Amino acid sequence: MSAQDNLASSAQTSQIESRELLLEQSLAGSVSLQALAQVQGYLSSNPAECSLLVQYLGSISGSGSALGEDSGIAYAANATAVEARSASTQAVRGDNLTVVAPFSGYLAGALNLQAALSVKEVGGGGSVSLEKREIHTLNLPIKPDSASSLCASTLDSLASALSRSPCNATLSEEAFGAALPGLVEEAAAQGFALTAGWGSGGTACSAAYWVTLVEPGVAGATGSFDWTVHGSGVTA
């Protein structure tokens, strides 16, 4: 092969490599957003229970995949996301998957996800290939820490209010009504809408109480959504 042919071949290879790099970034973003969309769909359609919030978050997962060909480059890409139970050093510093900003990287107090990403591409009739396997941190900005603390404080306050006059429904109603506005205000300050109620606990002097926290308009990968958390209890 002549020097001219070698130069032409090198130039062609370089062009294919450049296209593969651009395609890899696009695929990484696409499958990561698919995974985020699955997680978002679960959050919006499955309310959490205050007492099971840790298990609820730990059960969350999402995935995305893409398979096909683009301008002579065959590709396969996959992403699988699960809850990130702790922040890695890289995650706190900042992740490099900027193509899915603002959902890329670690966000304190939010739902952080560890995403396993793989991309494989082959072009130039099989002569030019690219393969990547990486771990990234993604996030959806719900507030699980705030929800957990609000659940605990709200349920404790409702139990205390209803326990002051356990055998007098009128006094219990007054105590509940007096406590509720402050709890609603506290929740609103943390970005949640709070509703609550109470009724008979099944015995003469017990009361059942319940609370619903809604975090409205959370910014998601496919648009805004609401996240709901329920809690309940019974006085002795």
N, C-alpha and C positions, 0 to 999 in steps of 0.2 A: 504494500500500500504506500502510495506517495505521501510526502509531507503534506500536500494540499488535501489529500483524502483524510489523513489523520486529523488535520485541523477542522475539516468539515464534520467529521465524526465527533470530535470533542465538543464542537459548538452545538451539535444536535443533542448530545448527552446533557450538556449544561442547560439547554433550553427545557429538556424534559425534567431535569432535576428541579429547576425553578418552578415549573408548573406543578410538580408533585408537592413542593413545599407550600405553595399557595393553596392547593387542594387539601393538603393535610390540615391546615389551619381552619379551612371552611368545614371540613368533616368533623374536626374536634369540637367546634362550636355547635354544629347541628346535632350530633348525638348527645352532647352534654345538655343542650336545651331540651331534647326529648326526655332525658332522664329527669330533669327538673320539672318538666310539665307533668310527668307521672306522679312525682312527689306532691306537686301542687294539687293535682286532682284528688289525691288521697286526703290531704289536709282539708280541702274545702268540702268534701262529702262525708268525712268521718270525724265527728266531734270526739274530743279527748275527754277522759274522766280524770278529775283531779287526783284521785288516789292511784291511778295507773298511768300517770303521765310519763314516767321513766320508761315503762314497758312500751307504751304507745310510740314514743319517739324511736326506741330501739327497733321496733318492727317495721319502720318506714324504709322503703327501697324504691328505686326507679331505674329504668334502663332505656337505652336508645341504641339504634343500629342503622347502618347504611351499607348497601351493597350495590355495585354497579360499575359503570364505565364512563369516563369523562375525557373527551379529546384523546382517545387512545390509551388512557391510563385506567387500568382496572383497579378497583379499590374495595376494601372492606373495613368498616369502622364500628367500634362498640364502646359503650360507656355504661358502667353500673355504679350507682350511687347508694350509699348507706349512711346512717348517722355517724358523724365523726365524734367519738366520745371524748376526745381531747385534741387540743390544737398542737400540731407539729410546729417545729421552729420555722420551717418554710412557710407554713400557713399563716403564722403571725406576721412574718416579714412581708408576705405578699405573694400570691400565686402568679404564674405567668400565663394563665389561660385568659388573657384579657379579652379574647373574642366574645366571651359571654358576660362581660361587665354589664351591670353592677353585681352580678351573682357569682363572680369569681373571687376566691379567697375567703379568709376567715373574717367573720363579723361577730364581735363580742355580743353575747346575749341572744343571738339569733339561732336558727336551726342550721348548723354547719354539717356538711355532707362530705364524705370522702368518696371521690369518684375515681374508679379504675378505668383508664382510657387506653384503648389500643387502636392503632391505625396501620394498615398495610396497603401499599400501592405498588403496582408493577406497570411500567411503561416501556416504550421502545422495543416492542416485541419480546419483552422479558429480560432485556439487557439492563434496565435501570429500575431499581427497586428502592423503596423507602419503607421502613418499619419502625414504629414507636410503641412503647408500652410505658405509660406514666401514671402517677397518682396525683390527682389534683384535689384541691379543696373548693367546694362550692357552697353557696348559702341561699336560704330563703328567709326573709326578714320577719318571720313570726317571732314572738317573744315568749319562749317557753319558761325562762327563768322568772319573768314577771308574772306569768300566769300561775306558776307554782306558788309563789309567795302570796299572791292575791287570793288564791284558793284557800290557802291555810289561814290567813288572817280573816278573811270574810266568813268562812265556816265557823271559826272560833268565836267571832263576834256575834254571829247569829245564834249560836248555841248558848252563849252567855246571856244574851237578851231574853231568849225564850225560857231560860232556866230560872229567871228571877221570880216568876210567879207560875210555877209549873202546873197548878191545878185551877188557874183562873184564865180562861180564854180571852176575856176582855183586857186584862192587864198584859197578857202575853202579846196581844195584837198591838197595844200601845207601845210596848217596849220594842217590838219588831219594827214598827213604823218609825220610832225615834232613831233607831240604829241605822236604818237603811240609807237615808240621804248621804250620810258621811261615807258609807261604803261605796256608794255610786260615785261620789266625787273622787274618792281615792283611786278607784278603778279608771275613771276618765283621765286622771292625771297621768296614768301609765298607758293610755291608748286603748282601753277596753270599755265596752258598754256592758253594764251589769244589770241583770234582773234577778229577783229572788222571790221566794214565796215560802209558805209554811202551812201545815195542817196537822191533823191528829196523827200521833205516832203509833197508834194501835192500842195504847193503854190509856187509862183515865188521866194520868198526869204527864204523859210524854208527848213530845211534838216532833214531827218530821219537818225538815227544812231543806231547801234546795237553792242552788245558785247557778246562773248561766253567765259566762263571760264570753263576749264576742269581740275579737280584734278585727275591726272592719277595714276594708280597702288596703289589704296587704299587697305590696307590689310583687307580682309574680312573673314568671317567664312567659306566660300566655295572657297576661292582663291581671288586674287586681282581683282579689278574692277575700272572703271572710273566713276566719278561723275561730272555732267554737270550742269551749271547754265547759264541762258540766261538773257539779259537785253536789253532795247531799250528806245528810246526817240525821240522827235521831237523838233527842235528849233522853237522859235516863229517867 
